[in-house]
Amino acid sequence: MRAGGMVQNGGIKKDENDVLLELVHRALILWKKAEASHLDREKVRWLKSIYVYLLKEARRKSVTLNGRQLLERILYPRI
């Protein structure tokens, strides 16, 4: 991670908050997919705990989606 909260990823600079929100989103998708596919309860519980942890971390840092990000996730879910 570089100074100023910026992360270099494949030549594209992303704000640290964007990276955290992306991780929260991916964790939610993995948890819901595992739940829908009726995987063992332990794995579902583990994925849910990861999602909850990341969500709490985002809340602790007061990170929220801006309007564009929210609209993208509604219209183009990355599943």
Secondary structure in CASP SS format (residue, H / E / C, confidence):
PFRMAT SS
TARGET T0000
AUTHOR 0000-0000-0000
METHOD secondary structure of the structure
MODEL  1
M C 1.00
R E 1.00
A C 1.00
G C 1.00
G C 1.00
M E 1.00
V E 1.00
Q E 1.00
N E 1.00
G C 1.00
G C 1.00
I E 1.00
K E 1.00
K E 1.00
D E 1.00
E H 1.00
N H 1.00
D H 1.00
V H 1.00
L H 1.00
L H 1.00
E H 1.00
L H 1.00
V H 1.00
H H 1.00
R H 1.00
A H 1.00
L H 1.00
I H 1.00
L H 1.00
W H 1.00
K H 1.00
K H 1.00
A H 1.00
E H 1.00
A H 1.00
S C 1.00
H C 1.00
L C 1.00
D C 1.00
R H 1.00
E H 1.00
K H 1.00
V H 1.00
R H 1.00
W H 1.00
L H 1.00
K H 1.00
S H 1.00
I H 1.00
Y H 1.00
V H 1.00
Y H 1.00
L H 1.00
L H 1.00
K H 1.00
E H 1.00
A H 1.00
R H 1.00
R H 1.00
K C 1.00
S C 1.00
V C 1.00
T C 1.00
L C 1.00
N C 1.00
G H 1.00
R H 1.00
Q H 1.00
L H 1.00
L H 1.00
E H 1.00
R H 1.00
I H 1.00
L H 1.00
Y C 1.00
P C 1.00
R C 1.00
I C 1.00
END
